[in-house]
Amino acid sequence: MWSTNRQVAAGDVVIIWQTRELIQPLLITPGKDFNSRFGHYKHVDFIGIPYGSKVGSRNGKGFIHLLRPTPELWTMALPHRTQILYLADIAFITSWLDIRRGSRVIEAGTGSGSFSHSVARTIGSTGHLYSYEFHEARADKAREEFVRHGIEDIVTLTHRNVCKDGFTVENSVDSVFLDLPAPWDAVEHAKKALRKDCPTRICCFSPCIEQVLRTVNALNDAGFTDITMYETLLRPHEVQHLPAPLPLSHIIDKLKKMEQNREEKRLRQIANASKRKREDDLKGLEADKRARTEESSALEDNNDQEGSTFQATPLASANVGFATDPSQVEAPPAKVNLAKASPEVRGHTSYLTFARLVPISNPTAENIEGDAVATSS
């Protein structure tokens, strides 16, 4: 799957990692450019760079990372043609269906190919995936991607409505996965495709519980057993380094200090208002006196008055000293690790209905002969 070389080459598919939420695939084509809000890049600049490298933009606006594609990265970066399966569903389905190296698996429908790539990696070159898609345009696009990613020998993609026409194989696959609008219509066809010489498994994906009920009825009628339904949810947690919570006594002391500071500020405001009132009265008396003197002496009295006014500021400087009292400066509290569930998760509501098909052993020849003797006697 994809390129196994250490360096990026022309024609390779790479994953451009810009942010955790901005990941996209890119086909390296010399002569083309790649532009994003993290800068301008030329495809030729990527050729020869080892996978995993950090590449700076030509215009200095930022950087990106070039990653080697994996099924997990492809699920996060692929172009959506339909609703896709995410990692939590894919891992659970693969485990329950017992898909392993060499398994033969049926998938219907192909959609955007998220599940297809994961299964192709799991079964390897000794297994085979039969994928069916009823929408012709989506089937053609998925087929092009399978060829470009080098898994066309592992995956056989067929444009077909399996609910009406069934599958192209019979009595040959180990497991079946149905991601269809009406999976109950394909249950009987799936039964024909499953092997009859060993226990096999089936999984049906449904977005609502009403579809689950109809699927369960169809599985029961077809003779499947161990029918079980699961709902998978993904809840990643982010760990943050935050200050430790303060004790209640510290908060109470801080509130008391705030109340005390508020009361002291109120008293200072009252004192300043009274002082300003006395100064205004004194200025009025001095103004009347200056009016009765000559102009030169009035100027000298005015200068003296300005000097006395300037001396009314020591209280203001005292206020500044109060605000910067070293005893009120608190040491930064210790920090602790806090795990918080991420509010945005890639996933959707999904109901996965699983069932097993156990072959009924045929009576042996000895039992048949014994029954015949008993009947004749």
C-alpha positions, 0 to 999 in steps of 0.5 A: 500500500502506498510508497514504501520508500524513505523519501517522497518521489514524484507520483507519491500520495502524501498526507499534508498535516497542517493542523490537527483539524486540517489534514489532506492528501496530495498527489506529488506532481512536478510543475504544480503548486500547493497553497494554504494559509500556511504558505506557498509550496511547490511540489518539486520542493517535496521530492527527495524529502524524507517522510515525516519532514517539516517543510517551511513555505517559500513566502515564510508564512508557516510550515507543514509536515509531509507524512506517509499515508496509513489507513488511519491518516487516510480516514482523517484526510480522505475526500468524503463521497459518503458518510464514512466509518471512523477509527473506533468503528473500524477497529471494533468491526475488524476485531469482531469479524475476526479479520486477519491476514489471509481472510476473504472479506465482502464489503458492501458498499464501498463509499469513500473507501475508509473501511476498504483501506484498513481491511486491505492492510489487515488481510495483506497480499494473501487475503482478498476483499470483494467490495461492491458499490451500487453508485457508478460514479463513486465506484469509478472514483474508488477504483482509481484510488485503489490503483493509485494506492497500490491495492488493486491486487487485494481489492476487487471492486464491482459496480453492483446492486447487491440487494437485488442481484446478490454477490459475485462469489458463493461459499467462499468468504469468511466474513461480510460487512454490510453498510447499506440503506437496507441491509436486510435485503442483502442478508440472504445473499450474504448467507450464500456467499459465506463459507459453509465448512466453518463458522462465519460472521456478519456485521450490519451498519445502521444509523437508526434503531428502526433499521436495526430491528428489521436487520435482526428479523432478517438475520433470525429468519436466515438462521444466524445466531449470536445476534448482538448490537453495539453502539460505538462512541469515541471520547478522546481526552486532552490533558492540560497543565493548569494551576491547582485549585486554591483552598477555601481558607485562602479564598475567604482571606482574599475576600476579607482583604478585598472588603478591607481595601474597599472600606479603606478606599471609601474612607480615603475618598471621604477624607479627600472630598472634605479636604477639597471642600476646605481648600475651595473655601480657602481659595474663595477667601484668598480670591476676595483678598487678592481682588482688593490688592494691587496687580503685582501683589495679586500675582505673588499671592497666586503663586503662593496658592499654586504651591499650597495646592501642589502640596496636597498630593502626598495622600495620592502617593500613599495610595500608590504605595498601598496598592503595591504593598509586597505583603499582598503579592501572592506566590503563583500556585502549583500546577496539576494535570487535568484531563478534559474530554474533547468537545469535538470528536470525529464520529457519528451515531452508529449501531453495529449488528453482529451475528454468526453463521454456524454450519449444520453438520450433515449426518455421517454415512454410518448413521444413515446406514444404521437408520436404514437397518433399524427401519427395515427391521 
